[in-house]
Amino acid sequence: MRRQLVLENGASFIGEGFGSSSEVNGEVVFNTGMTGYQELITDPSYCGQIVTMAYPLIGNYGINRSDNESARPSISGLIVKEVAKQPSHWQKDKTLNEWLEEYDVPGIEGIDTRRLTKMIREYGTLRGRIVSADADPKRVAETLKVWPLPSDQISRVSTKSTYVTPGPGPRVVLVDFGAKQGILRECIKRRFDVVIVPYQTTAEDIMKLNPDGVLLSNGPGDPKSVPEAIETVRHLLGKVPIFGICLGHQLFALASGANTVKMRFGHRGVNHPVKNLKSGKFVITSQNHGFTVEKKSLSGTDLEITHVAINDGTIEGLHHLKYPAFSVQYHPEASPGPDDSQDLFDAFLNMMETFKKEGAPLA
Ligand SMILES: NC(=O)CC[C@H](N)C(=O)O
């Protein structure tokens, strides 16, 4: 079935449909990873987005039972140059096509993804719609221009109730804004006693759980769409060690008085170089974000930049000068991508142990 991706600027890309045949709207973004499509399709941070893969052949090792980052695909749609027709891997359970069909996610292949990616780089992320090939792109573009980007994604992907993965180590409250399994996996590896709570849990209720540390997860959309969570983090600062990842990093920054802004086309891929300003070392990181902490908003706050992106100089890591709290904009849990930064979970463990011994610092 011939299908079409229409963008709000009136551009139309025609290709062959795969996965489901439903029509969807989404913010069109691109990811540069050569592999890791199953992890990114199930990464809840992509909720509400139509993802274009810049690498031209996708699906070549199929879908397996162990690479999901959440229970189901989160993306609204998938755009690729070519879907592998005969995927092969010893763990393969399904093809990408079968899996997307099962979860009602539409895809289009045969699109000039290089042209599409270049367009997004030039104009920034654009609203798009997957429709049938015979739809009039001008009319579809008109409807897209007045379509408000969704702002309820976090409530859609966060856990509805609290649950626990017990362990003998420190108690960590993981605030779930759409947490990837990889974060939980890193906690379990270190034998943390993890309590996973919904995103709107108050600081008071979090403190009642007697946490040794609070981990703020990744998540979809604009961090300012959850003002209640910013308030929660503000109340937690100084009372308990905090580690923020991606959306969690942005919420930590907002709670500390800094500002976040939308980027033109964001960072999405598995080979983003980052410099650690303290050690002078570089790491290759997995990234997926469309917002960033605004540099100039840091003046007057107690935040210090610890990491920067090599490609564009944006902030990739922060720590608090008075309180035990730090964060990174990238993904130390990888999944997909390199695991160069898993030591940040050890740094979180050290911070919790020190805080337990020495107590709250004087603010
Ligand atoms: N992976 C994430 O947590 C993304 C954070 C936020 N939704 C952004 O796009 O910037």
The ligand as a MOL file (V3000), in Angstrom:
LIG
                    3D

  0  0  0     0  0            999 V3000
M  V30 BEGIN CTAB
M  V30 COUNTS 10 9 0 0 0
M  V30 BEGIN ATOM
M  V30 1 N 15.0290 11.0040 26.8230 0
M  V30 2 C 14.4930 11.9720 27.5300 0
M  V30 3 O 14.2800 11.8770 28.7400 0
M  V30 4 C 14.0670 13.1870 26.7720 0
M  V30 5 C 13.7430 14.3820 27.5980 0
M  V30 6 C 12.8380 15.3750 26.8950 0
M  V30 7 N 11.5930 14.7570 26.5720 0
M  V30 8 C 13.5130 15.9310 25.6540 0
M  V30 9 O 13.1440 15.5890 24.5590 0
M  V30 10 O 14.4210 16.7110 25.7670 0
M  V30 END ATOM
M  V30 BEGIN BOND
M  V30 1 1 1 2
M  V30 2 2 2 3
M  V30 3 1 2 4
M  V30 4 1 4 5
M  V30 5 1 5 6
M  V30 6 1 6 7
M  V30 7 1 6 8
M  V30 8 2 8 9
M  V30 9 1 8 10
M  V30 END BOND
M  V30 END CTAB
M  END
